[in-house]
């Protein structure tokens, strides 16, 4: 995922947009720019989910990735921090 701007974008709980976007891409998903939110993540067979500075990744994205992958919360959080499994 391409980084935009001089300041590194992060979610409300401090996880980087780039790492979360890279994780979504590694899972076969897509990341596109949104109009009301910075980015929209879409995984196959899942609804789209917004990614913005106001997003709480542990509350919104962790259940989303857990449902798509069947990984544990700890594994998903570590992957969101690293940007890969």
Rosetta blueprint (number, residue, H / E / L):
1 X L
2 X L
3 X L
4 X L
5 X L
6 X L
7 X L
8 X L
9 X L
10 X E
11 X L
12 X L
13 X L
14 X L
15 X L
16 X E
17 X H
18 X H
19 X H
20 X H
21 X H
22 X H
23 X H
24 X H
25 X H
26 X H
27 X L
28 X L
29 X L
30 X E
31 X E
32 X E
33 X E
34 X L
35 X L
36 X L
37 X L
38 X L
39 X E
40 X E
41 X E
42 X E
43 X L
44 X L
45 X L
46 X L
47 X L
48 X L
49 X E
50 X E
51 X E
52 X L
53 X L
54 X L
55 X L
56 X L
57 X H
58 X H
59 X H
60 X H
61 X H
62 X H
63 X H
64 X H
65 X H
66 X H
67 X H
68 X H
69 X H
70 X L
71 X L
72 X L
73 X H
74 X H
75 X H
76 X H
77 X H
78 X H
79 X H
80 X H
81 X H
82 X H
83 X L
84 X L
85 X L
